[in-house]
C-alpha cells in the first residue's frame, strides 16, 4: 500500500495549507484510493497555526479569557498537543483584528500572550511553540513577560507594565519573579524574518506603519526598543540588539529570547520538529510539498527547501501555483520534480478561483505517471 506525506505551505491569497492538503489527498485517492495519506499542513506562525498542528497531530484546543491588545478581555486559545507541547499563536491574544481603529501601537500590549503561556505551563505543557505573526504590538514582549512574573521598574523604582510608548521609561528588568512553571518550559519561537530589533530594518520602521504608527511614532517606538535593549543587556545579560529576528512581531522576537531564553527558529524547521517529520516519512513512497509561487527565494529557508533538506532520500514533488526564475538550486537540495497547477492560461484573478480543482487534477495526473512507472516500491 502506497504511503504519501503531504507538507505544503499555504498558497497565499488562494488556499490555506489545510485546503491544499485536502485537494492533494483528493488527487491521490483518485489514483490510489486505498493509499495511506499523512497530512502535515504547515503553519506559518499567523492565524490558523494552532489548528494546523491539531489537524496534523491531534490534541485539544484550550480556550480562556485573556487581556487583549487594548487591555480589555478577549476570548483566546492555544493548542495542547498529545506530547505536551503547547502551540500559542501570538495573534490570538495580540493580533491586529483585535484592535479598533485608529490603531495605536504605542498603547497595545502582549500581556495576554503571556497569560496564554502561563496557563499552558500550569496546565500540563512541557514544551511550547510560540508563533509570531499578525501582531498589533510593539512592546518588545514586555507585556507577555510581565504576565509571567517579570518585573519592570521606572527610574523612581515604581513597578509598571511597559507598552510600546513607555519602553523608554524602563530603568530596570528583573527575572526573579518569573513563574517557575514558565521557567521550566522549553520554548521555541517560530520566526521567519531576520529583521533586527531597531534601525531602518527594525520592528518599528518596517512593521510599525501597518500597525497604525505615524512617522513620528515610528521614531519614538524605535528609540524605546533601543533603550529596552540596553536594559536587557545590562540587567539580564541578553544582547538582542543585533539578534536576527529580534524585530519580529514588534520586538517579540527579542523578548522571547531575553525573558524566556527561547530559541528563534525558522517556521518550517519548527513545524518539522514538532510533527516528528523524520519518523513520519520513514516508510513513505512520496512527499508532496508546495507553495503559491516557487522561485529563487524558496531556497532560502522556506517550506519547499526545508522539506527537501529533511526528506532523507524519499522523493519530493513540489506542486505549486507558479514557477519563477531561480529554482534550480532546489533540485540539489532534494526536490525531485516541480509541477505547476496552472492548467490554463488565465490571469491570476481567474486562476485563483479554480486553484483547488487544478491542484487536485495536477496531483492526480502526476500520480497516474507514478502508477504507470511502477512507483518507488511495489
GUGU-350923 format. One record per residue (C-alpha): residue number from 0; residue in one letter; x, y, z. Coordinates in steps of 0.2 Angstrom, whole numbers, plus 5000, padded with zeros to 4 digits. Example, Ala and Ser with C-alpha at 12.3 -4.5 7.8 and 13.67 -1.06 7.14 Angstrom:
<rs>
   i aa east north   up
   0  a 5062  4978 5039
   1  s 5068  4995 5036
</rs>
This chain:
<rs>
   i aa east north   up
   0  x 5000  5000 5000
   1  x 5007  5017 4995
   2  x 5011  5030 5008
   3  x 5011  5049 5004
   4  x 5016  5063 5016
   5  x 5009  5080 5012
   6  x 5018  5095 5019
   7  x 5013  5110 5009
   8  x 5013  5129 5013
   9  x 4998  5139 5010
  10  x 4995  5147 4993
  11  x 4994  5164 4999
  12  x 4978  5173 4995
  13  x 4971  5157 4987
  14  x 4971  5142 4999
  15  x 4976  5138 5016
  16  x 4988  5124 5019
  17  x 4974  5114 5026
  18  x 4964  5117 5010
  19  x 4980  5112 5000
  20  x 4981  5096 5009
  21  x 4963  5092 5006
  22  x 4965  5095 4987
  23  x 4981  5085 4987
  24  x 4973  5070 4996
  25  x 4958  5070 4984
  26  x 4970  5069 4969
  27  x 4980  5055 4977
  28  x 4964  5045 4981
  29  x 4958  5047 4963
  30  x 4973  5036 4958
  31  x 4977  5026 4974
  32  x 4960  5025 4983
  33  x 4967  5014 4997
  34  x 4984  5024 5000
  35  x 4990  5029 5017
  36  x 4990  5048 5017
  37  x 4998  5058 5031
  38  x 4994  5077 5030
  39  x 5005  5089 5039
  40  x 4999  5107 5034
  41  x 5012  5120 5038
  42  x 5008  5133 5050
  43  x 5017  5150 5046
  44  x 5015  5157 5064
  45  x 5000  5168 5060
  46  x 4981  5164 5062
  47  x 4977  5145 5060
  48  x 4994  5139 5066
  49  x 4987  5130 5081
  50  x 4973  5122 5071
  51  x 4986  5116 5058
  52  x 4996  5107 5072
  53  x 4980  5100 5079
  54  x 4975  5093 5062
  55  x 4992  5085 5060
  56  x 4995  5078 5077
  57  x 4978  5078 5087
  58  x 4977  5086 5104
  59  x 4964  5099 5111
  60  x 4960  5117 5109
  61  x 4961  5126 5126
  62  x 4950  5141 5127
  63  x 4952  5155 5140
  64  x 4949  5174 5143
  65  x 4965  5184 5142
  66  x 4969  5203 5141
  67  x 4968  5209 5123
  68  x 4980  5221 5115
  69  x 4970  5236 5121
  70  x 4969  5230 5139
  71  x 4951  5223 5138
  72  x 4946  5205 5140
  73  x 4946  5194 5124
  74  x 4942  5176 5121
  75  x 4958  5167 5116
  76  x 4965  5149 5115
  77  x 4980  5139 5112
  78  x 4983  5121 5106
  79  x 4989  5107 5118
  80  x 4997  5093 5108
  81  x 4997  5075 5114
  82  x 5016  5076 5118
  83  x 5013  5090 5130
  84  x 5018  5104 5118
  85  x 5008  5120 5119
  86  x 5006  5129 5102
  87  x 5002  5148 5105
  88  x 4998  5160 5092
  89  x 5003  5177 5097
  90  x 4989  5184 5086
  91  x 4976  5175 5096
  92  x 4979  5187 5110
  93  x 4988  5202 5102
  94  x 4983  5202 5084
  95  x 4978  5216 5073
  96  x 4960  5210 5071
  97  x 4958  5213 5090
  98  x 4962  5231 5088
  99  x 4949  5245 5084
 100  x 4953  5260 5073
 101  x 4963  5270 5074
 102  x 4976  5258 5078
 103  x 4990  5264 5090
 104  x 5005  5253 5093
 105  x 5011  5264 5107
 106  x 4997  5258 5118
 107  x 4995  5240 5114
 108  x 5001  5226 5124
 109  x 5006  5207 5123
 110  x 5001  5204 5141
 111  x 4988  5192 5135
 112  x 5001  5182 5126
 113  x 5010  5179 5142
 114  x 4994  5174 5150
 115  x 4992  5160 5137
 116  x 5009  5155 5140
 117  x 5007  5155 5159
 118  x 4991  5145 5158
 119  x 4999  5132 5147
 120  x 5014  5130 5159
 121  x 5002  5127 5174
 122  x 4991  5115 5165
 123  x 5002  5101 5158
 124  x 5013  5109 5145
 125  x 5031  5103 5145
 126  x 5036  5112 5129
 127  x 5029  5127 5120
 128  x 5030  5134 5102
 129  x 5027  5152 5101
 130  x 5020  5158 5084
 131  x 5025  5176 5079
 132  x 5014  5184 5066
 133  x 5000  5196 5064
 134  x 5003  5206 5080
 135  x 4996  5223 5084
 136  x 5010  5227 5096
 137  x 5027  5235 5098
 138  x 5031  5232 5116
 139  x 5047  5221 5114
 140  x 5037  5207 5123
 141  x 5037  5216 5139
 142  x 5018  5213 5142
 143  x 5020  5195 5140
 144  x 5035  5194 5151
 145  x 5025  5204 5165
 146  x 5011  5192 5164
 147  x 5023  5178 5168
 148  x 5030  5187 5183
 149  x 5045  5198 5176
 150  x 5046  5215 5184
 151  x 5049  5231 5176
 152  x 5053  5247 5186
 153  x 5055  5265 5181
 154  x 5068  5277 5187
 155  x 5059  5280 5203
 156  x 5058  5262 5207
 157  x 5039  5261 5203
 158  x 5034  5244 5195
 159  x 5024  5245 5179
 160  x 5019  5236 5163
 161  x 5028  5243 5148
 162  x 5019  5246 5132
 163  x 5027  5252 5116
 164  x 5025  5271 5121
 165  x 5033  5268 5138
 166  x 5048  5257 5134
 167  x 5060  5272 5136
 168  x 5054  5273 5154
 169  x 5061  5255 5158
 170  x 5075  5258 5170
 171  x 5077  5240 5177
 172  x 5071  5222 5172
 173  x 5071  5208 5185
 174  x 5068  5190 5181
 175  x 5067  5184 5199
 176  x 5048  5184 5199
 177  x 5046  5173 5183
 178  x 5034  5160 5186
 179  x 5043  5143 5190
 180  x 5031  5134 5178
 181  x 5036  5145 5164
 182  x 5054  5145 5168
 183  x 5054  5126 5166
 184  x 5046  5126 5149
 185  x 5057  5123 5134
 186  x 5051  5136 5122
 187  x 5054  5138 5103
 188  x 5049  5153 5094
 189  x 5043  5152 5076
 190  x 5052  5167 5067
 191  x 5053  5168 5048
 192  x 5061  5185 5047
 193  x 5078  5191 5051
 194  x 5074  5209 5055
 195  x 5085  5217 5069
 196  x 5076  5225 5084
 197  x 5080  5243 5079
 198  x 5085  5254 5065
 199  x 5079  5256 5047
 200  x 5076  5237 5045
 201  x 5069  5236 5063
 202  x 5052  5232 5071
 203  x 5046  5249 5072
 204  x 5052  5256 5055
 205  x 5047  5241 5045
 206  x 5031  5235 5053
 207  x 5025  5250 5064
 208  x 5016  5258 5050
 209  x 5005  5243 5046
 210  x 5000  5244 5065
 211  x 4995  5262 5064
 212  x 5011  5271 5068
 213  x 5013  5288 5061
 214  x 5031  5293 5056
 215  x 5034  5302 5072
 216  x 5028  5287 5082
 217  x 5039  5276 5072
 218  x 5054  5286 5079
 219  x 5048  5285 5097
 220  x 5045  5267 5096
 221  x 5062  5263 5088
 222  x 5070  5274 5102
 223  x 5060  5264 5115
 224  x 5066  5247 5108
 225  x 5084  5253 5108
 226  x 5083  5259 5126
 227  x 5075  5242 5131
 228  x 5089  5233 5123
 229  x 5102  5242 5133
 230  x 5092  5237 5149
 231  x 5091  5219 5144
 232  x 5109  5218 5141
 233  x 5114  5226 5157
 234  x 5101  5218 5169
 235  x 5098  5201 5160
 236  x 5114  5198 5151
 237  x 5104  5196 5135
 238  x 5111  5206 5120
 239  x 5097  5206 5107
 240  x 5102  5222 5098
 241  x 5109  5213 5083
 242  x 5100  5196 5085
 243  x 5092  5191 5068
 244  x 5073  5190 5071
 245  x 5073  5201 5086
 246  x 5062  5213 5077
 247  x 5049  5201 5073
 248  x 5031  5205 5079
 249  x 5035  5222 5087
 250  x 5051  5216 5095
 251  x 5043  5200 5102
 252  x 5057  5190 5095
 253  x 5069  5200 5106
 254  x 5058  5197 5121
 255  x 5056  5179 5119
 256  x 5075  5177 5118
 257  x 5078  5188 5133
 258  x 5064  5185 5145
 259  x 5061  5166 5141
 260  x 5078  5161 5134
 261  x 5069  5155 5119
 262  x 5077  5149 5103
 263  x 5071  5159 5087
 264  x 5069  5146 5074
 265  x 5063  5146 5056
 266  x 5045  5141 5054
 267  x 5047  5126 5043
 268  x 5061  5119 5055
 269  x 5049  5121 5070
 270  x 5035  5113 5061
 271  x 5045  5098 5055
 272  x 5052  5095 5073
 273  x 5036  5097 5081
 274  x 5027  5084 5070
 275  x 5041  5072 5071
 276  x 5044  5073 5052
 277  x 5059  5061 5052
 278  x 5048  5047 5059
 279  x 5033  5050 5049
 280  x 5042  5049 5032
 281  x 5052  5033 5036
 282  x 5041  5022 5026
 283  x 5034  5035 5014
 284  x 5034  5032 4995
 285  x 5032  5051 4990
 286  x 5032  5068 4999
 287  x 5021  5081 4992
 288  x 5025  5099 4996
 289  x 5022  5116 4988
 290  x 5018  5134 4989
 291  x 5009  5148 4979
 292  x 5025  5153 4970
 293  x 5041  5144 4968
 294  x 5056  5155 4964
 295  x 5074  5159 4970
 296  x 5068  5165 4987
 297  x 5061  5147 4990
 298  x 5078  5140 4993
 299  x 5081  5152 5007
 300  x 5073  5143 5022
 301  x 5055  5142 5015
 302  x 5044  5127 5016
 303  x 5049  5118 5000
 304  x 5068  5119 5003
 305  x 5066  5115 5022
 306  x 5056  5099 5017
 307  x 5068  5094 5004
 308  x 5083  5095 5016
 309  x 5074  5084 5028
 310  x 5067  5071 5016
 311  x 5081  5058 5019
 312  x 5081  5051 5002
 313  x 5062  5050 5000
 314  x 5056  5058 4983
 315  x 5049  5075 4985
 316  x 5037  5083 4972
 317  x 5034  5102 4974
 318  x 5016  5106 4967
 319  x 5015  5125 4966
 320  x 5004  5139 4959
 321  x 5018  5147 4948
 322  x 5036  5144 4944
 323  x 5048  5159 4944
 324  x 5066  5160 4940
 325  x 5080  5153 4951
 326  x 5073  5137 4956
 327  x 5087  5126 4950
 328  x 5096  5125 4967
 329  x 5081  5117 4974
 330  x 5085  5101 4965
 331  x 5102  5100 4973
 332  x 5093  5102 4990
 333  x 5082  5086 4987
 334  x 5067  5092 4976
 335  x 5064  5078 4964
 336  x 5052  5087 4952
 337  x 5041  5103 4951
 338  x 5024  5104 4945
 339  x 5014  5120 4941
 340  x 4995  5119 4944
 341  x 4992  5132 4930
 342  x 4982  5121 4918
 343  x 4975  5135 4908
 344  x 4982  5152 4903
 345  x 4971  5164 4913
 346  x 4976  5179 4924
 347  x 4978  5176 4942
 348  x 4961  5184 4947
 349  x 4953  5169 4937
 350  x 4966  5156 4941
 351  x 4964  5158 4960
 352  x 4945  5153 4958
 353  x 4949  5136 4951
 354  x 4965  5133 4961
 355  x 4958  5119 4971
 356  x 4952  5109 4957
 357  x 4968  5112 4947
 358  x 4978  5107 4961
 359  x 4968  5091 4963
 360  x 4969  5087 4945
 361  x 4988  5090 4944
 362  x 4991  5079 4958
 363  x 4980  5065 4950
 364  x 4989  5067 4934
 365  x 5006  5066 4942
 366  x 5002  5050 4951
 367  x 4995  5042 4936
 368  x 5013  5043 4929
 369  x 5019  5036 4946
 370  x 5007  5022 4944
 371  x 5012  5019 4926
 372  x 5030  5018 4930
 373  x 5028  5007 4945
 374  x 5032  5020 4958
 375  x 5047  5019 4971
 376  x 5041  5002 4978
 377  x 5030  4988 4973
</rs>
